[in-house]
Amino acid sequence: MPTANDLLARYAADIAFVAEEQPATTISDLAAQLYASTHNFDAAGINGTDELEAAAAYLVDAATATDDTERTVLLKKAADHLAYADDMVSEFRDMV
């Protein structure tokens, strides 16, 4: 199961690039950057922003979860929705 640190390590730098911000250091910040990045993905004609918005929603919930089991489930759901984020970022990088 992915942890918050796993998701930050895997996605923070790439999502920050698309959002034109510094890499997130918390899952709340990563969620905010996922929401922010959707505008740039949309402008570039890259599909998949619904998945990123869903991931962001799960991250927001995970950031405020008080139960470890609930947090683990929410982080897993967020990770599932981030499955194509690497491809999206790669396509975005090719366009800029």
C-alpha positions in Angstrom: 0.0 0.0 0.0 1.4 3.4 -0.9 2.1 5.9 1.9 1.8 9.7 1.6 5.6 9.8 1.3 5.5 7.3 -1.5 3.1 9.4 -3.5 5.0 12.5 -2.8 8.3 10.9 -3.9 6.7 9.5 -7.1 4.5 12.5 -8.2 5.4 15.7 -6.5 8.2 16.9 -8.9 6.3 16.1 -12.1 3.0 17.5 -11.0 4.8 20.6 -9.7 6.3 21.0 -13.2 2.9 21.0 -14.8 1.4 23.3 -12.1 4.4 25.6 -12.5 5.1 25.5 -8.7 7.7 24.1 -6.3 7.3 20.4 -5.5 4.7 19.6 -2.9 5.9 18.5 0.5 2.6 17.4 2.0 -0.3 15.4 0.5 -2.5 18.5 0.9 -0.1 20.5 -1.2 0.0 17.7 -3.8 -3.8 17.7 -3.9 -3.8 21.5 -4.5 -1.2 21.1 -7.3 -3.2 18.3 -8.9 -6.2 20.6 -9.1 -3.9 23.4 -10.4 -2.3 21.2 -13.0 -5.6 20.2 -14.6 -5.9 23.7 -16.2 -2.5 23.2 -17.9 -3.3 19.7 -19.0 -6.7 20.8 -20.4 -5.0 23.7 -22.2 -2.6 21.3 -23.8 -5.4 19.0 -24.9 -4.3 16.2 -22.6 -7.0 13.9 -21.4 -7.2 12.4 -17.9 -7.9 15.4 -15.7 -11.0 13.8 -14.2 -8.7 11.1 -12.8 -6.4 13.7 -11.3 -9.3 15.5 -9.7 -10.5 12.3 -8.2 -7.0 11.6 -6.9 -6.8 15.1 -5.4 -10.1 14.6 -3.6 -8.9 11.3 -2.1 -5.7 13.0 -1.0 -7.6 15.8 0.7 -9.6 13.2 2.6 -6.5 11.3 3.5 -4.8 14.4 4.9 -7.7 14.9 7.3 -8.3 11.2 8.1 -7.9 10.3 11.8 -8.0 6.6 11.3 -4.9 4.9 9.9 -6.9 2.2 8.0 -9.1 4.9 6.4 -6.0 6.9 5.5 -4.4 3.8 3.9 -7.5 3.1 1.8 -7.8 6.7 0.7 -4.1 6.8 -0.3 -4.6 3.6 -2.3 -7.6 5.1 -4.1 -5.6 8.2 -4.9 -2.7 6.1 -6.2 -5.1 4.2 -8.4 -6.4 7.4 -10.0 -2.8 8.6 -10.5 -2.0 5.5 -12.7 -1.7 7.6 -15.9 -0.2 10.7 -14.4 3.3 9.8 -15.6 2.1 9.4 -19.1 0.2 12.7 -18.9 3.3 14.5 -17.6 5.5 13.0 -20.3 3.1 14.1 -23.0 3.0 17.6 -21.5 6.8 17.8 -21.4 6.9 16.8 -25.1 4.6 19.7 -25.9 6.5 22.4 -24.0 
